[in-house]
Amino acid sequence: MKGKFFKLLTVLTAFSAILILTNISYAQRRRTRTISYSKGQVEQVLRRIEEKTDRFVKVFDESLDDSRLNGSRAEENYTDLARNLENETDELRREFNRNDSYAENTPNARSVINAATDVDRVMKRRNFGRSAENLWINLRADFNTLARIYRIPAVGSSSYRGISTGKVIYVQKNTRGRVFSKEQIEDLIAKIEEGSDAFTKRFDETLDDSRLDGSRAEENYTDRARNLENAADELRREFDHSDPRGETRQNAIKVLNAATVVDRIMKSRNFGNQTEAAWLGLRADINTLAGIYQIPTVGSRNYR
C-alpha cells in the first residue's frame, strides 16, 4: 500500500513540474511577443526606413527607365506608387517628431504599411533587376519591424486600403467554375494594363513604319488602341476603389468592347510578327477577364 502511495506521489510531482515548466515557457513566449520599444528605438527604425526608401525609389525609377515600360502609363503608375510610399514614410517621421508618444502615430504607420503593400505587389509581379529586388527585400524587413512595433498586420497580409484581400474574401467565378481571389483578379487587371501599354507602343511604331504613316487610317487605328489603353486604366482605378461585390463589371465590358474593335483591326491586315504576338498575349488575358466577369470573349459580339 505504501509503495503504491509513493508511486502515485511521484507521478503527481512529475505532472506538477511539467505544468510549471509549461507555464514558464508560455509566459516567456508572451513576453517575447509583447516586446516594448523606447521612443529612441522607434526613431532609429524610422530613420533607417526613410533613408532606405529614398534609395529604393531612386533605383526603382532607374530600373523602370531601362525597361520596356519606359514612357508608358504603367511606368507612371508604378512611379506614383513608389513616390506615395516615400511620402508616407516622410509623413510618419514628421508626425513622430511632433508627438510625445509614438503610439499616437498608429494611423500614419498603417498608411505606410498599406503603401508598402502596393509596392510589394508590384515587385512580386515582375523583375526589376537585382539591385532593386535586394533593396526591396531589405526595406520590407524594416517595414515589418515597424508593423510589429505598432502591432498592425505586416506588409502584404491584410491591411490594404481598408479592404481585406484574403483568398476567401472576394471571389468571382468564370464559366468553368474556377474561383479567383480579389488579389488574383487585381494581378490580372494590372497585367492587362501593362500589356495594353506595351501593345499600343508597339502598334504605333508599326504604323509609323508602314505606308499608312500620316494617313487618316493611322489616326483611326491609333485612337482605337488608345481607347483600349484608357479602358484598361479606368478598370484598374475603379477596381482599386471598389468594395468586394464586383461593381466593376461595366468597366470590364468597356475593356472587352475596346478589345473587340482592336481585334477586328488586327485581323484586317498584317502588322508584323512582334505586334501580332503582343496582341495574341494581351487578347488571351482579356479573354480570361471575360471569363471572370462572365461576359462574352473578345470578338464574340458587342457588349453594349
VEXLOTOR-939688 format. One line per field, with one value per residue: residue number from 0; x, y, z of N, C-alpha, C in turn. Coordinates in steps of 0.001 Angstrom, whole numbers, plus 500000, padded with zeros to 6 digits. Last residue first. Layout:
<rs>
resi: NUM:... $
n_px: X:... $
n_py: Y:... $
n_pz: Z:... $
ca_px: X:... $
ca_py: Y:... $
ca_pz: Z:... $
c_px: X:... $
c_py: Y:... $
c_pz: Z:... $
</rs>
This chain:
<rs>
resi: 303:302:301:300:299:298:297:296:295:294:293:292:291:290:289:288:287:286:285:284:283:282:281:280:279:278:277:276:275:274:273:272:271:270:269:268:267:266:265:264:263:262:261:260:259:258:257:256:255:254:253:252:251:250:249:248:247:246:245:244:243:242:241:240:239:238:237:236:235:234:233:232:231:230:229:228:227:226:225:224:223:222:221:220:219:218:217:216:215:214:213:212:211:210:209:208:207:206:205:204:203:202:201:200:199:198:197:196:195:194:193:192:191:190:189:188:187:186:185:184:183:182:181:180:179:178:177:176:175:174:173:172:171:170:169:168:167:166:165:164:163:162:161:160:159:158:157:156:155:154:153:152:151:150:149:148:147:146:145:144:143:142:141:140:139:138:137:136:135:134:133:132:131:130:129:128:127:126:125:124:123:122:121:120:119:118:117:116:115:114:113:112:111:110:109:108:107:106:105:104:103:102:101:100:99:98:97:96:95:94:93:92:91:90:89:88:87:86:85:84:83:82:81:80:79:78:77:76:75:74:73:72:71:70:69:68:67:66:65:64:63:62:61:60:59:58:57:56:55:54:53:52:51:50:49:48:47:46:45:44:43:42:41:40:39:38:37:36:35:34:33:32:31:30:29:28:27:26:25:24:23:22:21:20:19:18:17:16:15:14:13:12:11:10:9:8:7:6:5:4:3:2:1:0 $
n_px: 477513:479145:479148:480782:483390:485677:486536:483682:480898:481244:482090:484310:486068:486002:487202:489791:490529:490528:492732:494749:494526:495224:497948:498955:498222:499669:502305:502216:501748:504095:505928:505101:502846:500293:498136:494560:492354:492928:493294:490674:489438:490770:489828:487171:487598:488637:486392:484774:486380:486368:483653:483356:484763:482998:480845:481955:482650:481507:482068:482251:484235:484452:486900:489340:490545:488686:489114:491747:491393:489557:491157:493098:491486:490616:493049:493672:491487:492056:494427:493469:491846:493715:495170:493252:492875:495456:495710:493693:494735:498399:500907:501479:500818:503007:504848:506038:503919:502771:504699:504496:501878:502259:503990:502262:500149:501437:502126:499541:498426:500065:499403:496668:496925:498189:496184:494308:495689:495856:493116:492537:494094:492856:490345:490523:488411:487497:486014:483829:483906:483260:484413:483452:485132:485472:486935:487865:489653:492215:492231:492158:490066:490639:492134:494324:494972:495947:496983:499798:501642:503463:501508:499068:500364:501980:504045:506136:505391:505713:508480:509236:508256:510034:512376:511762:511643:514355:515320:513795:514605:517282:516987:515550:517316:519459:518348:515211:512505:510091:506749:505287:506537:506452:503701:503408:504949:503536:501293:502579:503411:500935:500296:502373:501688:499228:500066:501459:499337:497905:499941:501000:500811:502967:505005:504259:504433:504913:506589:507975:505853:505259:507615:507483:505111:505906:507849:506260:504599:506443:507231:504797:504460:506548:505597:503245:504269:505637:503480:502241:504274:504475:501946:502144:505631:508291:509385:508956:511235:513703:515090:513244:512964:515441:515232:513193:514569:516574:514895:513557:515717:516505:514184:514119:516372:515618:513285:514261:515997:514185:512612:514472:515060:512576:512375:514373:513309:511042:511407:509123:508414:507207:505408:506556:508051:506090:504998:507133:507194:504738:505247:507288:505857:503924:505607:506692:504328:503602:505801:505479:503095:503979:505785:503978:502350:504240:504926:502513:502229:504403:503643:501364:502437:503920:501940:500836 $
n_py: 546208:544294:542411:539183:537983:539526:538283:536650:537746:537433:536798:537777:535687:535727:538202:537634:535900:537751:539240:537341:537039:539600:539658:537697:538815:541250:540382:539076:541271:542706:540830:540412:542777:543390:542870:543329:542571:541740:544145:545126:543343:543967:546524:545831:544219:546029:547598:545626:544929:547370:547587:545413:546369:548369:546803:545510:546489:545634:543356:543480:544633:548004:549856:550924:549187:549282:551840:551562:549456:550611:552683:551241:550038:552320:553275:551171:551373:553896:553418:551875:553779:555729:554289:554016:556739:557456:555731:556737:559176:559010:558833:555609:553489:552085:551949:552884:553706:551240:550274:552128:551582:548957:549349:550908:549122:547023:548285:548942:546392:545207:546738:545966:543222:543183:544300:542264:540190:541247:541348:538654:537911:539426:538278:534950:532928:529630:528152:527616:528190:530859:532094:533843:535759:536760:537755:536097:534064:535129:538561:541291:543778:547187:549367:549293:546567:544420:541818:541393:543153:543731:542846:544545:546096:547002:548735:546871:545368:547297:547673:545195:545519:547434:545920:544123:545886:546481:544034:543805:546149:545684:543449:544593:546560:544827:542982:543834:543569:541425:541447:541077:541819:544570:545034:544270:546209:548559:548049:547724:550315:551485:550117:551027:553770:553642:552720:554943:556720:555457:555562:557658:557356:555864:557549:560528:563200:564321:565221:563057:561679:563337:562934:560149:560022:561495:559822:557629:558806:559414:556827:555844:557558:556719:554181:554883:556389:554410:552907:554797:555256:552698:552477:554265:554572:555288:551996:549334:548027:549761:551857:553118:551228:551561:554183:553846:552161:553844:555745:554161:553299:555686:556302:554019:554330:556610:555650:553468:554752:556333:554336:553101:555255:555648:553372:553912:556201:555210:551645:548956:545731:542649:540520:538099:537595:537224:534872:533124:533136:531957:529419:528556:528522:526607:524363:524108:523461:521042:519447:519392:517958:515470:514769:514566:512460:510362:510275:509530:506973:505770:506024:504348:501860:501438:501203:498797 $
n_pz: 424420:423401:420349:420328:420167:420424:423562:425193:427233:430854:433510:434651:433988:431188:430706:431604:429573:427512:428243:427838:425052:424177:424851:423096:420610:420604:420463:417982:416266:416670:415634:412903:411332:410594:407965:408532:410040:412550:413849:413754:415478:417852:418388:419019:421258:423095:423640:424853:427065:428473:429022:430757:432964:433735:434506:436787:439241:441570:443270:445952:447949:446501:444514:443888:442103:440034:439010:437975:436098:434338:433331:431920:429984:428631:427582:425803:424052:422997:421692:419575:418315:417561:415686:413676:412967:412100:409904:408247:407486:407573:408663:407457:405914:405240:408399:410632:412165:412804:414593:416649:417528:418487:420648:422273:422631:424039:426457:427426:427593:429528:431773:431969:432293:434783:436352:436100:437428:440015:440646:440705:442921:444938:445063:443644:441715:440923:438071:436428:433819:433644:436858:439747:442184:445588:448453:450597:450474:450479:451678:451779:453169:452887:453582:451953:453602:455801:455411:454201:453046:455946:458905:460961:464013:466175:465953:465802:463568:461560:461692:460723:458159:457237:457255:455210:453054:452713:451734:449404:448028:447449:445778:443596:442626:441858:439978:438360:438381:437136:438612:440951:443213:442977:443266:445896:447178:446745:448402:450854:451348:451829:454206:455831:455956:457236:459721:460601:460898:462994:465103:466531:469207:469974:470589:472327:471601:468175:466162:465152:463953:461826:460291:459784:458282:456022:454938:454302:452362:450326:449564:448647:446465:444861:444173:442812:440676:439293:438394:436689:434792:433682:432510:430416:429348:429527:429872:429791:429197:431291:432315:433899:435941:437205:438115:440022:441822:442766:444094:445956:447601:448826:450288:451923:453529:455023:456317:457786:459577:460962:462146:463850:465527:466742:468264:470145:471389:472613:473115:472949:474268:473157:473177:472597:474866:476781:475732:476150:478922:479475:478435:480166:482570:481982:481675:484212:485625:484429:485137:487880:488083:487153:489176:491313:490491:490456:493180:494327:493291:494615:497266:497219:496592:498924:500862:500000 $
ca_px: 476841:478690:479280:479714:482146:485222:486893:485103:481467:480791:481006:483106:485870:485517:485809:488984:490456:489526:491427:494491:494321:493855:497017:499113:497729:498213:501887:502485:500785:502808:506034:505118:504163:501029:499340:495801:492104:492590:494442:491738:488988:490912:491245:487447:486960:489497:487560:484322:486070:487635:484296:482670:485293:484342:480690:481585:483449:480854:482134:480980:484210:484401:485603:488500:491272:488834:487837:491428:492358:489192:489956:493496:492225:489626:492311:494605:491681:490791:494446:494407:491247:492644:495823:493785:491765:494835:496632:493569:493563:497078:500393:502022:499703:502549:504033:506927:504870:502064:504413:505765:502225:501305:504421:503565:499916:500876:503184:500549:497808:500039:500769:497042:496234:498873:497465:493992:495332:497087:493908:491895:494363:494257:490468:490539:489511:487336:487220:483671:484310:482284:484300:483576:484286:485633:486314:487033:488242:491791:492425:492452:490772:489892:490962:493288:495269:495547:495538:498934:501022:503326:502742:499467:499458:501016:502714:506177:505415:504384:507577:509617:507622:508610:512243:512021:510404:513444:515877:513756:513228:516915:517699:514997:516007:519662:518859:516657:513034:511504:507693:504626:506315:507756:504361:502689:505320:504824:501143:501885:504431:501713:499431:502302:502975:499297:499207:502192:500381:497283:499498:501204:499870:501697:504972:504251:505169:504134:505688:508753:506575:504292:507243:508625:505211:504824:508216:507319:504004:505713:508229:505464:503492:506593:506861:503175:503370:506390:504441:501517:503752:505628:502293:501248:504273:507390:509787:507843:510338:512831:515851:513768:511854:515084:516259:512993:513339:516946:515848:512785:514956:517458:514709:513037:516327:516820:513235:513253:516516:515260:512013:513821:516121:513143:511448:514495:514589:510864:511531:510180:508143:508379:504965:505639:508752:506979:504179:506693:508343:504972:504182:507556:507027:503507:504758:507575:505090:502709:505517:506680:503132:502941:506272:505079:501767:503549:505952:503095:501252:504369:504831:501235:501501:504603:502831:500000 $
ca_py: 547421:544123:543682:540106:537206:539169:539231:536909:537124:538174:536070:538605:536054:534561:537978:538637:535397:536679:539893:537851:535885:539114:540563:537558:537491:541250:541211:538302:540165:543301:541292:539324:542274:544413:542343:543492:543172:540698:543243:545822:543408:542633:546346:546743:543643:544964:548222:546335:543915:546794:548605:545388:545213:548746:547712:544731:546910:546744:543272:542997:543252:547084:549209:551677:549533:548049:551527:552564:549322:549403:553004:552114:549195:551460:554071:551522:550156:553679:554277:551284:552546:556078:554724:552834:555929:558156:555609:555384:559164:558921:560154:556708:554241:553068:551401:552275:554725:552150:549542:552012:552904:549209:548552:551432:550414:546792:547745:549982:547392:544664:546770:547376:543739:542597:545005:543592:540048:540947:542583:539495:537313:539670:539685:535895:533881:530749:528440:527444:526839:529892:532125:532541:535739:535774:538292:537275:533672:534393:537124:540670:542513:546058:549078:550275:547086:545830:542060:540430:542135:544059:543058:543469:546086:545903:549341:547942:544738:546727:548786:545579:544515:547765:547056:543607:545239:547521:544614:542743:545998:546834:543335:543469:546955:545935:542531:543802:544927:541519:541450:540847:540380:543918:545356:543530:544800:548379:548387:546576:549288:551921:550000:549596:553348:554167:551860:553692:557003:555627:554290:557640:558287:555155:557021:559059:562729:563725:566181:564108:561076:563203:564277:560699:559322:561996:561177:557476:558291:560494:557789:555202:557583:558079:554314:554030:557030:555510:552310:554228:556363:553281:551589:554594:554025:556155:553397:550153:548290:548652:550917:553845:551450:550264:553853:554726:551700:552657:556156:554874:552337:554978:557259:554263:553209:556628:556852:553272:553745:556973:555275:552321:554646:556709:553554:552747:556275:556146:553030:549723:547163:543483:541852:538670:537786:538380:536083:533414:533655:533342:530248:528680:529404:527976:524813:524422:524664:522192:519706:520009:519346:516188:514948:515536:513791:510748:510555:510824:507995:505784:506742:505758:502493:501548:502362:500000 $
ca_pz: 424903:424779:421036:419932:420145:419078:422501:424948:426031:429676:432842:434769:435392:431914:430296:432301:430956:427493:428251:429193:425927:423956:425523:424543:420996:420650:421598:419197:416335:417053:417026:413884:411701:411336:408599:407788:408724:411584:413740:413016:414081:417283:418031:417901:420074:422600:423003:423657:426043:428009:428178:429466:432241:433291:433371:435592:438092:440875:441814:445423:447437:447627:444740:444818:443328:440799:439644:439001:437206:435080:434110:433035:430940:429289:428570:426873:424843:423691:422877:420530:418832:418509:416923:414333:413461:413232:411036:408783:408359:406950:408324:408258:406499:404250:407319:409633:411707:411904:413365:415913:416989:417404:419509:421860:421984:422711:425594:427208:426715:428173:431251:431853:431105:433632:436230:435577:436019:439276:440606:439697:441613:444617:444651:444765:441728:441844:438839:437862:434181:433132:435408:439073:441001:444524:447250:450845:450502:449300:451834:450497:453348:452345:454397:451657:452274:455826:455312:454893:452209:454524:458150:460044:462864:466317:466066:466803:464895:461798:462020:462088:459022:457328:458171:456558:453506:453188:452958:450419:448496:448280:447051:444358:443156:442809:441267:438465:438296:437507:437504:439666:443019:442963:442003:444862:447281:446077:446981:450264:451130:450663:453033:455515:455412:455867:458904:460376:459907:461668:464534:465084:468574:469768:469218:472338:472776:469263:466799:465817:465082:462907:460768:460505:459565:456878:455368:455311:453606:451007:450048:449784:447558:445430:444905:443997:441656:439901:439313:437827:435607:434369:433623:431526:429306:428780:429856:430276:428074:430915:431487:432735:435011:436646:437112:438861:441181:441992:443054:444926:446801:447970:449303:450969:452583:454182:455481:456743:458656:460216:461189:462793:464727:465901:467155:469265:470690:471505:473554:472322:474242:473395:473582:471618:473593:476943:475776:474785:478184:479913:477856:478734:482437:482279:480562:483088:485970:484365:483717:487313:488542:486411:487799:491361:490689:489224:492175:494682:492924:493149:496792:497583:495650:497631:500960:500000 $
c_px: 475468:477858:478596:479952:480971:483932:486406:485296:482917:481461:480375:481899:484572:485218:485212:487501:489609:489406:490312:493118:494025:493553:495584:498126:497836:497653:500369:502035:500962:501740:504730:505120:504105:502394:500112:496975:493363:492449:494193:492914:490043:490495:491453:488895:487211:488923:488477:485505:485578:487380:485625:483281:484658:484998:482039:481447:483086:481555:481424:480936:482858:484193:485644:487157:490375:489536:487937:490149:492018:490105:489498:492300:492663:490297:491288:493886:492594:490861:493161:494451:492167:492022:494786:494431:492256:493711:496040:494493:493372:495964:499008:501511:500166:501359:503647:506168:505782:503000:503718:505556:503496:501616:503557:504072:501220:500692:502672:501615:498796:499447:500802:498451:496603:498257:498237:495266:495055:496804:495193:492672:493754:494612:491900:490633:489400:488596:486998:484909:484265:482649:483386:483496:484474:484686:486530:486264:487318:490313:491772:492740:490972:490685:490149:491999:494127:495939:495143:497460:500046:502709:502430:500699:499936:499919:501603:504779:505404:504320:506180:508721:508024:507885:510787:511903:510561:512153:514928:514234:513117:515515:517357:515654:515413:518349:518981:517124:514551:512020:509119:505611:505807:507617:505685:503281:504645:505227:502423:501646:503816:502796:500190:501392:502923:500599:499213:501376:501177:498309:498796:500744:499943:500653:503669:504162:505297:505025:505060:507869:507338:504936:506284:508286:506349:504858:507178:507779:505068:505126:507553:506481:504076:505604:506963:504437:503293:505554:505254:502476:503063:505173:503485:501567:503452:505950:508859:508152:509120:511969:515003:514501:512327:513954:515946:513983:513058:515745:516225:513695:514216:516726:515637:513493:515244:516774:514418:513231:515555:515828:513075:513258:515543:514251:511996:513592:514785:512153:511332:510204:509364:507982:506162:505270:507853:507716:505056:505854:507953:506144:504386:506531:507325:504659:504334:506797:505985:503451:504628:506470:504331:502936:505277:505607:502841:502978:505328:504145:501815:503406:504870:502420:501373:503719:503555:500866 $
c_py: 547042:545294:543594:541412:538048:538411:538697:537881:537541:537545:536904:537993:536827:534873:536789:538460:536335:535987:538851:538509:536334:537919:540073:538415:537273:539901:541198:539074:539366:542225:541895:539805:541278:543918:543481:542941:543316:541249:542139:544884:544096:542614:544990:546576:544505:544328:547162:546915:544561:545787:548093:546410:545109:547617:548182:545627:546161:547136:544380:543061:542774:545667:548342:551018:550191:548322:550261:552212:550300:549232:551806:552420:550009:550557:553236:552296:550446:552430:554127:552105:551869:554821:555067:553187:554708:557319:556273:555188:557788:558982:560164:558061:555470:553879:552499:551736:554195:553214:550439:551302:552846:550546:548815:550691:551018:548106:547533:549504:548510:545637:546289:547513:545202:543101:544493:544418:541407:540828:542369:540792:538147:539102:539994:537316:534754:531602:529675:527715:526613:528457:530993:532731:534363:536072:537308:537700:534879:534030:536356:539182:541847:544786:547899:549968:547985:546489:543524:540766:541211:542875:543368:543837:545001:545954:548296:548500:545783:546057:548267:546711:544692:546776:547485:544730:544648:546921:545640:543273:544928:546662:544482:543363:545846:546347:543657:543509:544972:542937:541626:540750:540054:542408:544604:543792:543976:546907:548071:546807:548037:550897:550366:549361:551878:553774:552326:552753:555747:555917:554465:556353:558230:556043:556297:558533:561210:563229:565634:565098:562142:562605:564188:562080:559895:561328:561741:558831:558099:560038:558911:556155:556949:558219:555681:554160:556208:556208:553382:553645:555837:554422:552143:553727:554494:555702:554224:551638:549116:549023:549757:552921:552159:550397:552524:554394:552523:552107:554973:555302:553035:553994:556554:555234:553412:555531:556887:554452:553520:556014:555955:553247:553840:556162:554607:552880:555121:556290:553953:551131:547892:544951:542722:540101:538476:538671:537317:534668:534001:533953:531714:529575:529642:528961:526256:524943:525086:523494:520934:520359:520076:517676:515754:515829:514867:512150:511031:511238:509378:506858:506824:506567:503986:502211:502568:501247 $
c_pz: 425468:425270:422401:420651:419658:419022:421158:423796:425793:428447:431726:434058:435574:433362:431031:431972:431802:428848:428210:429283:427361:424853:425373:425311:422504:421094:421737:420437:417619:417188:417516:415331:412852:411820:409272:408576:407880:410163:412704:412789:413214:415811:417361:417430:418838:421336:422395:422894:424756:426899:427622:428508:430857:432514:432837:434368:436806:439582:441063:443893:446930:447080:445982:445117:444355:442119:440497:439750:438324:436288:434930:433944:432159:430318:429329:427981:426031:424573:423687:421819:419859:419118:417983:415676:414227:413836:412277:409978:408993:407987:407727:407753:407288:404757:406328:408422:410599:411338:412339:414580:416150:416730:418277:420624:421469:421961:424164:426222:426397:427170:429801:431259:430882:432324:435010:435400:435392:437777:439806:439537:440491:443244:444233:444216:442974:441828:439701:438694:435686:433471:434958:437567:440376:443376:446114:449608:450674:449310:450707:450649:452004:452569:453909:452416:451840:454516:455262:454748:452894:453775:456682:459219:461897:465256:466150:467051:466005:463174:462344:462572:460482:458242:458328:457594:454910:453716:453562:451771:449582:448849:447995:445736:444022:443459:442287:439880:438444:437295:438007:438510:441618:442725:441893:443483:446197:446075:446214:448773:450497:450328:451764:454307:454990:455187:457439:459496:459573:460570:463180:464421:467056:469091:468928:470908:472777:470402:468078:466566:465860:464155:461952:461069:460405:458253:456339:455829:454691:452342:450840:450405:448818:446587:445572:444841:442940:440959:440031:438861:436859:435287:434398:432744:430505:428733:428954:430211:428481:429711:430977:431778:433744:435635:436424:437748:439923:441213:442158:443777:445668:447052:448313:449889:451526:453124:454513:455778:457489:459163:460339:461718:463565:464998:466189:468044:469729:470706:472352:472910:473693:473313:473965:471951:472583:475630:475910:474741:476757:479163:478204:478053:480959:482121:480761:481885:484815:484640:483565:485854:487956:486768:486970:489963:490701:489333:490867:493653:493184:492647:495268:497052:495916:496599:499634:500000 $
</rs>
